[in-house]
């Protein structure tokens, strides 16, 4: 009997974890008696009563597993660590804020039964700000053009992963991965399940500007050589320019010796020559 591990990261989600479990349970039980499941909740040092709510769920149902971090390990490392702790034949990753609908689980499993080892939920619409959606769309298209692999647009990691994929992720041992790109990097065919992202019902989003910026830069740097090439070429051109300016200033000093202020030429020449190094 295949075992499903549903993995979800939590940070200050005291009002959501109970409903998350109920909806995951209903979705999996809707598949019939062919599957067993567990819900793995990892708390990233919440400051509210999230840990208490999770412990209540553990006591209530032994299909709930809890991982409680000693400190906040960030928005990338914490859920990724939980993903690697999965023991299921199938692992389903989702956010605990209920903006990743658990009701998509049957569709994921259906794709897995068809032979897909990776199933990605792709946002085709959202209840969030249209301006933010526009910026996200521009970002995804930009990264997709820069990347060395074909990245998925509007994919947050919400989806299904076969046990074989989890084993590959464990073998990579990337401590700070850009997960969305890592999935494409593996190379397996990816089934896509479109969905409209609902609005958050409880609590506030944790996706601050700095978190979004961090993930954006991680995606560009990890899966594209273009930024490194641009940096290298810019450094080379600036070095060449500094060297030429230094040499030109040296020649001008020799030709027009008496017209230069005393002591200025060595400073300028030395500065540009050092800048070219």
C-alpha positions in Angstrom: 0.0 0.0 0.0 1.7 3.3 -1.1 2.4 5.7 1.7 1.9 9.5 1.1 4.0 12.0 3.1 2.5 15.5 3.1 5.2 18.0 4.2 4.5 21.5 5.2 6.6 24.3 6.8 5.1 26.5 9.5 5.9 29.8 10.9 3.2 31.5 13.0 0.3 29.5 11.5 -1.6 28.7 14.7 -4.9 29.4 13.0 -4.1 27.2 9.9 -2.5 24.0 11.0 -5.7 22.4 12.3 -7.6 23.1 9.1 -4.6 22.0 7.0 -4.7 18.6 8.7 -8.5 18.2 8.2 -8.3 19.1 4.6 -5.3 16.9 3.9 -7.0 14.0 5.7 -10.2 14.5 3.7 -8.3 14.7 0.4 -6.2 11.5 1.0 -9.1 9.5 2.4 -11.0 10.5 -0.8 -8.6 8.3 -2.7 -10.0 5.2 -1.0 -8.1 2.6 1.0 -5.3 2.3 -1.6 -3.1 4.8 0.3 -1.9 5.6 3.8 -0.6 9.0 4.7 1.2 11.1 7.2 1.4 14.9 7.7 4.9 16.2 8.6 4.8 19.7 10.0 8.1 21.5 10.6 7.9 24.6 12.8 10.5 27.3 12.1 10.6 28.8 15.7 7.2 30.3 15.7 6.5 33.0 18.2 2.7 32.3 18.5 1.0 29.1 19.6 1.7 27.1 16.4 3.9 24.5 18.2 1.1 23.9 20.8 -1.4 23.4 18.0 0.9 21.0 16.2 1.5 19.0 19.5 -2.3 18.8 19.9 -2.6 17.3 16.5 0.1 14.8 17.2 -1.7 13.6 20.3 -5.0 13.5 18.4 -3.8 11.5 15.4 -0.6 9.5 15.1 -0.5 10.2 11.4 0.9 13.7 12.3 4.7 14.1 12.8 6.2 17.2 14.2 9.7 18.7 13.7 10.4 21.8 15.9 13.4 23.8 15.0 15.6 25.2 17.8 15.8 28.5 15.9 14.6 30.1 12.7 16.6 28.5 9.9 15.0 30.7 7.2 12.3 30.3 4.5 14.4 28.0 2.3 16.3 25.6 4.6 13.6 24.7 7.0 10.9 23.4 4.6 13.6 21.7 2.4 15.0 19.9 5.5 11.5 18.6 6.2 11.1 17.4 2.6 14.3 15.3 3.0 12.8 13.7 6.1 9.9 12.2 4.1 9.5 8.5 4.4 6.7 8.1 1.9 6.6 6.5 -1.5 5.0 9.8 -2.5 6.0 13.2 -1.0 3.7 16.2 -1.4 5.1 19.6 -0.4 2.8 22.5 0.4 2.6 25.7 2.4 0.7 25.6 5.7 -1.1 28.9 5.0 -3.8 27.1 2.9 -2.9 29.0 -0.3 -1.8 25.7 -1.6 -5.1 23.8 -1.8 -4.9 20.3 -0.3 -7.8 19.4 -2.6 -5.3 19.0 -5.5 -3.8 16.0 -3.9 -6.0 13.5 -5.8 -5.0 15.2 -9.1 -1.3 14.9 -8.1 -1.7 11.2 -7.3 -3.5 10.5 -10.5 -0.5 11.9 -12.4 1.8 9.8 -10.3 -0.2 6.7 -11.2 0.2 7.6 -14.8 4.0 7.4 -14.4 5.2 10.9 -13.6 7.7 11.2 -10.8 7.3 15.0 -10.4 4.0 16.8 -10.5 4.1 20.6 -10.2 1.2 22.8 -9.3 1.3 25.9 -11.6 -0.5 29.1 -10.6 -2.6 30.4 -13.5 -4.3 33.0 -11.4 -4.2 34.4 -7.9 -6.2 36.4 -5.4 -3.2 38.4 -4.5 -2.4 41.9 -5.8 -2.4 42.2 -9.6 0.7 44.4 -9.4 2.6 41.7 -7.5 1.4 39.1 -9.9 2.7 41.2 -12.8 6.1 41.6 -11.2 6.2 37.8 -10.5 5.4 37.1 -14.1 8.2 39.4 -15.3 10.6 37.8 -12.9 9.8 34.3 -14.0 10.1 35.1 -17.7 13.4 36.8 -17.1 14.9 34.0 -15.1 13.6 31.4 -17.6 15.5 33.2 -20.4 18.7 33.5 -18.4 18.7 30.0 -16.9 20.6 27.0 -18.3 17.6 24.8 -17.8 13.9 25.2 -18.6 12.4 26.6 -15.4 8.7 26.5 -14.5 6.8 29.8 -14.4 4.7 30.5 -11.3 5.8 27.3 -9.5 6.5 27.6 -5.8 7.4 24.0 -5.0 3.8 22.9 -4.3 3.6 19.5 -5.9 4.3 15.8 -5.7 7.7 14.1 -5.7 8.3 10.4 -6.0 10.6 8.7 -3.5 13.3 8.4 -6.2 13.3 12.2 -6.5 13.7 12.6 -2.8 16.7 10.2 -2.8 18.3 12.3 -5.6 17.8 15.5 -3.6 19.4 13.9 -0.6 22.4 12.9 -2.7 22.9 16.4 -4.0 23.4 17.8 -0.4 22.7 21.4 -1.3 22.4 23.3 2.0 20.7 26.4 0.4 19.0 25.3 -2.8 16.8 27.1 -5.2 14.3 24.3 -5.1 12.2 25.4 -8.1 15.2 25.3 -10.3 16.6 22.2 -8.7 13.6 20.2 -9.7 14.0 21.2 -13.4 17.8 20.5 -13.1 17.1 16.8 -12.3 15.8 16.3 -15.8 12.6 14.2 -15.3 9.4 14.9 -17.2 7.2 17.1 -15.1 3.4 16.9 -15.1 1.7 20.3 -14.6 -1.5 20.8 -12.7 -2.9 24.4 -13.1 -4.7 26.0 -10.2 -5.9 29.4 -8.9 -4.2 30.4 -5.7 -6.8 31.4 -3.1 -6.4 34.3 -0.7 -5.0 33.8 2.8 -7.7 33.2 5.3 -5.8 33.6 8.6 -2.6 35.3 9.6 -0.3 37.5 7.5 2.0 36.5 4.7 5.7 35.9 5.6 6.9 36.8 2.2 8.5 40.1 2.9 10.4 42.1 0.2 13.8 40.8 1.5 12.6 37.2 1.3 11.3 37.7 -2.2 14.5 39.4 -3.2 16.6 36.7 -1.7 14.8 34.0 -3.6 14.9 36.0 -6.8 18.7 36.5 -6.6 19.2 32.9 -5.6 17.3 31.7 -8.7 19.3 34.0 -11.1 22.7 33.2 -9.6 22.2 29.4 -9.2 20.9 28.6 -12.6 22.5 31.1 -14.9 26.1 31.8 -15.9 25.1 35.2 -17.4 25.5 37.3 -14.2 29.0 35.8 -13.6 30.0 36.4 -17.2 28.7 40.0 -17.1 30.6 40.6 -13.8 33.8 39.2 -15.3 33.5 41.1 -18.6 32.7 44.4 -16.7 35.7 43.8 -14.4 37.9 43.2 -17.4 36.7 46.3 -19.3 37.1 48.5 -16.3 40.6 47.1 -15.7 41.6 47.8 -19.3 40.1 51.3 -19.1 42.0 52.1 -15.9 45.2 50.8 -17.4 44.8 52.9 -20.5 44.0 56.0 -18.5 47.0 55.5 -16.3 49.4 55.0 -19.3 47.8 58.0 -21.0 48.3 60.2 -18.0 52.0 59.0 -17.7 52.6 59.9 -21.3 51.0 63.3 -20.9 53.1 63.9 -17.8 56.3 63.2 -19.8 55.3 65.3 -22.7 53.9 68.3 -20.7 56.1 68.0 -17.6 55.9 71.6 -16.4 52.1 72.0 -16.9 51.2 69.3 -14.3 50.8 70.1 -10.6 53.7 68.7 -8.5 52.8 65.3 -7.0 49.5 64.9 -8.8 50.7 62.7 -11.6 52.1 59.9 -9.3 48.8 59.8 -7.4 46.6 59.6 -10.5 48.9 57.1 -12.3 49.3 54.9 -9.3 45.5 54.9 -8.6 44.6 53.9 -12.1 47.3 51.3 -12.4 46.2 49.7 -9.1 42.6 49.8 -10.2 43.5 47.8 -13.3 45.1 45.0 -11.3 
